[in-house]
Amino acid sequence: MKNRTYNRKKICVVFLAALGIVIFLIGRMVYLMIFEAEYYQKKAEALHERERDIKAARGEIIDCNGTVFATNKTVCTISVIHSQIKDPERVIRSLSELLDMDEEAVRKRVEKVSSIERIQTNVEKEIGDKIRDLELAGVKVDEDFKRYYPYHELASTVLGFTGGDNQGIIGLEVKYEDWLAGTDGKILTVTDARGVELDKIAEDRLEPVPGKTLQLSMDYNIQMYAQQMAEKVMEEKQADGVSIILMNPSNGELYAMVNVPEFDLDDPFTLPQGTVGLTEEEKQDALNQMWRNRSINDTYEPGSVFKVVTSAACLEEGVVTTQDQFHCPGYYVVEDRRIRCHKIGGHGSETFVQGIQNSCNPVFINIGLRLGVDRFCDYYDQFGLLGNTGVDLPGEASTIMHQRKNIGQVELATMSFGQSFQVTPIQMATTFSSIINGGNRVTPHFGKRVLDQDGTVAETFSDKKGKRILSEETSATMRALLESVVSEGGGKNAAVEGYRIGGKTATSQTLPRSANKYISSFVGFAPADDPQILGMCIIYNPQGVYYGGTIAAPVIGKIFENILPYLGIEKE
């Protein structure tokens, strides 16, 4: 009896366990078939689908008037599908011949067992069409896009270029990547269990979404003329390089930025002629140097252009007036050091106004010492010189400056006329703009707006006006003083008939001083009473005469002579 009872219990337990398992399996099946059906359907389809990317067209870059700086050129990507190749020898022979590739390299990819193998990208469309016409089984020719720059070297260090997969590498191309890059599409084909595409089943396409158009404040005509002027003076002076910046001092819009020698945007990995025998590391270093935007990425001693900053700070603080008198014997003694003026015999007795016109070092040493280390550093910070400008280009370098605690009287003296520290050209141009535009800090920028494919505005980049750094009164005084530098002082070579021009010259010596290499520069603006354009020219290591007023000022003067009427600024 006990055994029967035990057996019944055992059978009951087994039955219930089996029933539970069946119910679980039925429930699981219902869950998978109903609630997860879509997921597993996609998984099943994926096993029999092959994807090929369709590159999206990258957005164009245009100037303020619609001139195209960067666009796209139709090219092809050549791929092979191993399982579909019927005549591998013909495929290898044809592709190696038309693509100008080593036959063994092609063979290695053709014979590789994979779902799809890419043979070559950025193939000219004419070649792609020839390959397509051969109707080689297993060979796919997909249209693609390659970045194309119609003006090749124009503004190369500003625009930048793209890599093999059309992503931005340097310049505006990388800064505005999120806007310029589109969304790639896909070609979806159905295959059998062996991976062979089924002919009678149509392809599915996910259409690519092209990138948006970036419109700049840069003006093609101004950029072209500035670059021609830079190349001309570089050749005449046998200089290492020339940089020119043209911007609107009231809102920071950049009209042009030149850094010669520029490079070919359509062939950015080819070094200049004469560069041979380099290791791979040396070649990469040379390429990095060639791609550098000197106006943004490099620092320099501004020299006498910085006297504009010292003047503005001292006038604002009240430690000097335009009526103050000075005496220049040709030097100024600070502690145990004699710091000389550029005029060995000295300027003699002179007013502050004449000191600016003469670019007299002793005058600026004098007022710099009056200001003192702490107030000098405070104004340096107030004017935005300790931070970056925020320009919309990558890799902006920072100011190289003494720590406040390490600044003694000698350091203060040399800093007052623009030596013993370094800034970027764009920082100097921006600070200069802020001093003459009424005293408001501006943010230099190229980007104006982003446009959709139909030309409608998708995004507008507002002009970022920063804090006030200077009073209106001091700014007006500085404009008048700097106008006198061009009309009566060392900047006479920048004068343009019929226009009121202001500006400041500079000549600084690079480190080490024993190398006797100089940087000549000039910053000018017009009209002097209502600045609408600011121009900076920097000439690196000119040969022969190297004074900024002699060789850099005429460049800006000539540029202003041609572009002021173009901008609609009338003669007085």
C-alpha positions in Angstrom: 0.0 0.0 0.0 2.8 2.3 0.9 4.5 1.6 -2.4 1.3 2.5 -4.4 0.9 5.7 -2.5 4.6 6.6 -3.1 4.3 5.8 -6.8 1.2 7.9 -7.2 3.0 10.8 -5.5 6.0 10.3 -7.7 3.9 10.2 -10.9 2.0 13.3 -9.8 5.2 15.2 -9.2 6.6 14.1 -12.6 3.4 15.0 -14.3 3.3 18.5 -12.7 6.9 19.1 -13.6 6.3 18.0 -17.2 3.2 20.2 -17.3 5.2 23.1 -15.9 7.8 22.7 -18.6 5.3 22.5 -21.4 3.5 25.6 -20.1 6.8 27.4 -19.9 7.8 26.4 -23.4 4.4 27.4 -24.8 4.6 30.7 -23.0 8.2 31.2 -24.3 7.0 30.4 -27.8 4.1 32.8 -27.6 6.4 35.5 -26.3 9.0 35.0 -29.1 6.3 34.7 -31.9 4.3 37.7 -30.8 6.2 40.1 -28.6 9.7 39.6 -30.1 8.6 38.8 -33.7 9.8 42.1 -35.1 13.2 41.7 -33.5 13.9 38.2 -34.8 12.5 39.0 -38.2 15.1 41.7 -38.5 17.8 39.3 -37.3 16.7 36.7 -39.9 16.7 39.3 -42.7 20.1 40.5 -41.6 21.5 37.0 -42.3 20.4 37.3 -45.9 21.1 41.0 -46.4 24.3 42.7 -47.5 25.0 46.4 -46.9 27.0 48.8 -49.0 27.4 52.4 -47.8 26.4 55.3 -49.9 28.4 58.3 -48.8 26.5 61.5 -48.2 27.5 64.6 -50.1 29.5 66.9 -47.7 28.1 70.4 -47.3 29.7 73.2 -49.4 31.7 76.1 -48.0 30.9 79.4 -49.6 32.0 83.0 -49.1 29.8 85.9 -48.1 28.6 86.4 -51.7 28.0 82.7 -52.5 31.4 81.9 -54.2 32.1 78.2 -53.6 35.4 77.5 -51.7 34.8 73.8 -51.1 32.4 71.4 -53.0 32.2 67.7 -54.0 33.4 65.8 -57.0 31.7 62.5 -58.0 34.1 59.5 -57.7 33.6 55.8 -57.4 34.4 53.0 -54.9 35.3 49.7 -56.4 34.5 46.5 -54.4 34.3 42.8 -55.0 32.0 40.1 -53.6 34.0 36.8 -53.5 30.9 34.5 -53.6 29.7 36.1 -56.8 32.9 36.2 -58.9 32.7 33.9 -61.9 35.9 34.7 -63.7 38.5 35.7 -61.1 41.4 35.9 -63.5 39.5 38.4 -65.7 38.5 40.4 -62.7 42.1 40.6 -61.4 43.5 41.5 -64.8 40.9 44.1 -65.6 41.0 45.9 -62.2 44.8 45.9 -62.0 44.9 47.5 -65.4 42.2 50.1 -65.1 43.0 51.0 -61.5 46.8 51.0 -62.1 47.3 48.6 -59.2 49.8 45.8 -58.7 48.2 42.6 -59.9 49.2 40.7 -56.7 47.6 43.3 -54.5 44.3 43.0 -56.5 44.6 39.2 -56.4 45.0 39.2 -52.6 41.7 41.1 -52.2 39.8 39.2 -54.9 40.6 35.8 -53.5 39.9 36.8 -49.9 36.8 35.1 -48.7 34.7 37.8 -47.2 31.2 39.3 -47.6 32.6 42.3 -49.5 36.1 43.5 -50.1 37.0 47.1 -51.0 39.6 47.4 -53.8 40.0 51.2 -54.2 38.2 54.4 -53.2 38.1 57.9 -54.8 38.3 56.4 -58.3 37.7 58.9 -61.1 34.1 58.6 -62.4 35.4 57.9 -66.0 37.3 54.9 -64.7 34.4 53.7 -62.7 32.1 53.9 -65.7 34.6 51.8 -67.7 34.7 49.1 -65.0 30.9 49.1 -64.9 30.6 48.7 -68.6 32.7 45.5 -68.4 29.8 43.9 -66.4 32.2 41.8 -64.3 30.3 39.4 -62.1 31.0 40.1 -58.4 32.4 43.6 -59.1 30.5 46.5 -57.6 30.9 50.1 -58.6 29.3 52.6 -56.2 29.3 56.3 -56.8 30.9 58.3 -54.0 32.0 61.8 -53.3 35.4 63.4 -52.9 36.1 66.9 -51.5 37.1 69.4 -54.2 38.5 72.9 -53.8 38.1 75.0 -56.9 40.8 77.5 -55.9 43.3 74.9 -54.7 45.7 77.0 -52.5 43.4 79.9 -51.7 42.9 80.1 -47.9 44.2 76.6 -47.5 45.3 77.0 -43.8 41.8 78.4 -43.0 39.6 76.1 -45.0 41.5 72.9 -44.2 40.8 69.6 -45.9 39.1 66.2 -45.4 40.4 62.6 -45.0 39.7 59.5 -47.0 36.3 59.0 -45.5 35.4 62.7 -46.1 35.8 63.8 -42.4 37.4 67.1 -41.6 41.1 67.0 -40.7 42.1 70.7 -40.1 40.7 74.2 -40.4 37.0 75.1 -40.8 36.4 71.6 -42.3 36.9 70.0 -38.8 35.5 73.0 -36.8 32.1 72.8 -38.5 32.2 69.0 -39.0 28.8 68.5 -37.4 27.1 70.8 -39.9 29.1 69.8 -43.0 29.0 66.1 -42.6 25.9 64.5 -43.9 24.4 61.1 -43.0 25.5 58.2 -45.1 22.9 56.0 -46.9 22.9 52.3 -47.5 22.2 49.8 -50.3 20.6 46.7 -49.0 20.7 43.5 -51.2 19.1 40.1 -50.4 21.4 37.0 -50.7 20.9 33.3 -50.4 22.5 31.0 -47.8 25.8 31.1 -49.8 25.9 34.9 -49.8 25.0 35.2 -53.5 22.7 38.1 -54.3 19.3 37.2 -55.6 18.7 38.9 -59.0 14.9 39.0 -58.9 14.6 40.8 -55.6 14.9 44.5 -55.7 17.5 46.4 -53.7 16.4 48.5 -50.7 18.0 51.9 -50.4 18.4 54.2 -47.4 19.0 57.5 -49.1 21.9 59.6 -47.8 21.2 63.0 -46.2 23.7 65.6 -47.6 25.5 68.0 -45.3 24.5 71.6 -44.9 26.2 74.6 -46.6 28.5 76.8 -44.4 28.5 80.4 -45.4 31.5 82.5 -44.3 32.2 86.1 -43.7 35.3 85.6 -45.9 35.1 87.5 -49.2 36.7 85.7 -52.2 37.9 88.9 -53.8 39.5 90.3 -50.7 41.1 87.0 -49.8 42.5 86.6 -53.3 43.9 90.1 -53.4 45.4 89.8 -50.0 47.1 86.5 -50.9 48.5 88.0 -54.1 50.0 90.9 -52.0 51.4 88.5 -49.5 53.1 86.4 -52.2 54.5 89.5 -53.8 56.1 90.9 -50.7 57.3 87.4 -49.6 59.2 87.1 -53.0 60.5 90.6 -52.9 61.9 90.3 -49.4 62.8 86.6 -49.6 60.9 86.1 -46.4 60.2 82.9 -44.6 56.5 83.6 -44.7 53.8 86.4 -44.6 50.5 86.5 -42.7 47.7 89.0 -43.4 44.5 89.3 -41.4 41.6 91.5 -42.5 38.6 91.8 -40.2 35.7 94.0 -39.2 36.8 95.5 -35.8 33.3 96.2 -34.7 31.9 92.7 -34.8 34.9 90.3 -35.4 33.9 89.1 -38.9 37.0 87.9 -40.7 37.2 89.0 -44.4 40.5 87.3 -45.1 43.3 85.4 -43.5 46.4 84.6 -45.5 49.4 82.5 -44.4 51.9 82.1 -47.3 53.3 79.8 -48.4 49.9 78.1 -48.7 49.4 74.5 -49.9 47.2 72.7 -52.4 44.0 71.6 -50.7 43.4 69.0 -53.5 46.9 67.5 -52.8 47.6 68.2 -49.2 50.0 65.3 -48.5 52.6 66.4 -51.1 55.4 68.4 -49.7 57.0 71.3 -51.7 59.6 70.6 -54.3 63.1 70.0 -52.9 61.8 68.1 -49.9 63.4 64.7 -50.4 65.1 61.9 -48.4 62.9 62.3 -45.3 62.0 59.6 -42.9 58.3 59.0 -42.3 58.5 60.8 -39.0 60.3 63.8 -40.6 57.8 63.8 -43.5 54.9 64.0 -41.0 56.6 66.8 -39.1 57.1 68.7 -42.4 53.4 68.2 -43.3 52.3 69.5 -39.9 54.4 72.6 -40.4 53.0 73.1 -43.9 49.5 72.9 -42.6 50.0 75.3 -39.7 47.9 78.4 -39.6 50.5 80.9 -38.4 47.8 83.5 -37.5 46.2 81.1 -35.1 48.6 78.3 -34.1 51.9 80.3 -33.6 52.9 83.0 -31.2 55.4 85.9 -31.7 56.7 89.0 -30.0 54.4 91.8 -31.2 57.0 94.5 -30.8 55.9 98.1 -31.1 52.3 97.3 -32.1 51.8 96.4 -28.5 52.5 100.0 -27.6 48.9 100.6 -28.5 47.9 98.4 -25.6 50.3 100.1 -23.2 49.0 103.5 -24.4 45.4 102.6 -23.9 46.0 101.2 -20.4 48.0 104.2 -19.2 45.5 106.7 -20.6 42.6 104.8 -19.1 44.4 104.7 -15.7 45.3 108.3 -15.9 49.1 107.9 -15.5 49.7 109.8 -18.8 48.0 112.5 -20.8 48.5 113.5 -24.4 50.1 116.7 -23.2 52.8 115.0 -21.1 56.5 115.8 -22.0 59.3 113.3 -22.3 63.0 113.3 -23.1 64.7 110.5 -25.1 68.5 110.5 -25.1 68.5 107.2 -27.0 68.1 104.9 -24.0 66.4 104.4 -20.7 68.2 103.0 -17.6 66.1 100.5 -15.5 67.9 99.3 -12.5 71.3 98.2 -13.8 70.3 97.8 -17.4 70.4 100.3 -20.2 67.5 99.7 -22.7 68.1 101.6 -25.9 65.7 103.3 -28.3 65.6 102.3 -32.0 67.0 105.8 -32.7 70.5 105.6 -31.3 70.9 109.4 -31.0 67.5 109.7 -29.3 64.5 111.7 -30.1 65.2 114.5 -27.6 62.3 116.4 -26.2 58.9 115.1 -27.3 55.3 115.0 -26.2 53.4 111.8 -25.6 51.7 112.2 -29.0 55.2 112.5 -30.7 56.4 109.5 -28.7 53.7 107.3 -30.3 54.4 108.8 -33.7 58.1 108.1 -33.3 57.5 104.7 -31.6 60.0 105.8 -28.9 60.9 103.0 -26.5 61.9 105.3 -23.6 58.5 107.0 -23.6 56.7 103.6 -23.2 59.2 102.4 -20.6 58.5 105.5 -18.7 54.7 105.2 -18.7 54.8 101.4 -18.2 56.8 102.0 -15.0 54.3 104.6 -13.9 51.5 102.1 -14.4 53.3 99.4 -12.3 53.5 95.7 -12.5 50.1 94.9 -10.8 48.1 97.4 -12.8 49.9 96.4 -16.0 48.9 92.8 -15.4 45.4 93.7 -14.5 44.9 95.6 -17.8 46.6 92.8 -19.7 44.0 90.4 -18.3 41.2 93.0 -18.7 42.0 93.4 -22.4 41.6 89.6 -22.9 45.3 88.9 -23.6 45.6 86.1 -21.0 42.9 84.0 -22.6 42.1 82.8 -26.2 40.1 84.8 -28.6 37.6 82.1 -29.3 38.1 82.2 -33.0 36.3 79.4 -34.8 39.4 77.6 -35.9 41.1 74.6 -34.1 44.4 74.7 -32.4 44.5 78.3 -31.2 47.7 78.9 -29.2 47.8 80.6 -25.9 49.7 83.7 -24.8 53.2 83.1 -23.4 53.5 85.5 -20.5 55.6 85.9 -17.3 53.9 85.0 -14.0 53.1 88.1 -12.2 55.4 87.3 -9.3 58.3 87.0 -11.7 57.9 90.4 -13.3 60.5 92.9 -12.1 61.1 96.4 -13.3 63.3 95.3 -16.2 60.7 92.8 -17.4 58.0 95.5 -17.1 60.1 97.9 -19.1 60.6 95.5 -22.0 57.0 94.3 -21.9 55.8 97.9 -22.2 57.1 98.1 -25.8 56.1 94.6 -26.8 59.1 92.3 -26.0 59.8 89.4 -23.6 56.3 87.8 -24.1 54.4 86.3 -27.0 50.9 86.4 -28.4 49.2 85.1 -31.5 48.6 87.4 -34.5 44.8 86.8 -34.2 45.0 87.8 -30.5 46.9 91.0 -31.3 44.5 91.9 -34.1 41.5 91.2 -31.8 42.8 93.3 -28.9 43.7 96.1 -31.3 40.2 96.0 -32.7 38.7 96.2 -29.2 40.8 99.3 -28.4 39.7 101.2 -31.5 36.0 100.1 -31.8 34.8 102.0 -28.8 36.3 99.6 -26.2 34.3 96.4 -26.7 36.0 93.0 -26.8 35.0 91.1 -30.0 35.3 87.4 -31.0 36.9 86.9 -34.4 35.0 84.4 -36.6 34.4 83.2 -40.1 31.1 81.3 -39.7 28.1 83.5 -40.5 25.3 81.0 -41.1 24.3 77.4 -42.1 22.0 76.8 -45.1 19.8 73.9 -46.0 19.9 72.4 -49.5 17.1 74.7 -50.6 19.0 77.8 -49.4 16.9 78.4 -46.3 18.8 79.5 -43.2 19.1 76.6 -40.7 21.3 78.3 -38.2 22.8 81.8 -37.8 25.9 82.4 -35.8 25.5 85.7 -33.9 28.4 88.1 -33.5 29.6 87.5 -30.0 30.3 90.9 -28.4 32.3 90.6 -25.2 32.6 92.9 -22.2 33.7 96.5 -22.3 37.4 96.7 -21.8 38.0 100.4 -22.3 36.0 103.6 -22.1 34.6 105.3 -25.2 36.7 108.4 -24.4 40.0 106.5 -24.3 39.1 104.6 -27.5 38.4 107.8 -29.3 41.8 109.2 -28.1 43.6 106.1 -29.3 42.0 106.4 -32.8 43.1 110.0 -33.0 46.7 109.2 -31.9 47.0 106.3 -34.3 45.7 108.4 -37.2 48.5 110.8 -36.4 51.0 107.9 -36.7 50.0 107.4 -40.3 49.6 111.1 -41.2 52.7 112.4 -39.4 54.7 109.5 -37.9 56.3 106.1 -38.8 53.2 104.7 -40.6 53.2 107.2 -43.5 53.7 104.4 -46.0 50.2 103.1 -45.2 48.5 106.4 -46.1 45.8 106.3 -48.8 44.7 109.4 -50.6 41.2 110.5 -49.7 40.9 108.2 -46.7 41.7 108.7 -43.0 43.9 105.8 -42.0 45.2 104.9 -38.5 47.8 102.3 -37.6 51.0 101.3 -35.8 54.2 99.8 -37.1 56.4 97.2 -35.4 59.8 95.6 -35.8 60.7 92.8 -33.4 63.7 90.5 -33.1 63.1 86.8 -32.8 64.8 84.5 -30.3 67.7 83.9 -30.1 68.6 87.5 -30.6 72.0 86.5 -31.9 70.4 85.0 -35.0 69.6 88.5 -36.2 66.2 87.5 -37.5 63.3 90.0 -37.5 59.6 90.2 -37.7 58.2 93.2 -39.5 54.5 94.1 -39.0 51.9 96.8 -39.3 48.3 97.0 -38.1 46.0 99.6 -39.7 42.4 100.6 -39.8 40.0 102.7 -41.8 38.2 105.1 -41.6 40.1 106.4 -38.6 37.1 108.1 -37.0 34.7 105.1 -37.7 36.7 101.9 -38.2 35.1 99.5 -40.5 38.1 97.4 -41.4 41.3 96.4 -39.7 44.3 95.0 -41.5 47.4 93.3 -40.1 50.5 92.3 -42.1 53.3 90.3 -40.6 56.5 89.5 -42.5 58.7 86.8 -41.0 62.4 87.1 -41.4 62.6 89.5 -44.4 66.0 90.0 -46.0 67.6 93.5 -46.4 65.5 96.3 -45.0 63.3 94.9 -42.3 61.5 97.9 -40.6 57.7 97.4 -40.3 57.0 101.0 -41.4 59.1 100.5 -44.6 57.9 97.1 -45.8 54.7 96.0 -43.9 52.8 99.3 -43.9 52.8 99.7 -47.7 51.2 96.2 -48.0 48.2 97.3 -45.9 48.1 100.7 -47.6 47.9 99.0 -51.0 45.2 96.6 -49.8 43.1 99.4 -48.3 43.5 101.4 -51.5 41.8 98.6 -53.5 39.3 97.2 -51.1 37.9 100.3 -49.4 36.0 101.3 -52.5 35.0 97.6 -52.9 33.5 97.7 -49.4 31.5 100.8 -50.3 33.6 103.1 -48.1 33.8 106.4 -49.8 36.6 109.0 -49.9 36.2 112.1 -47.8 
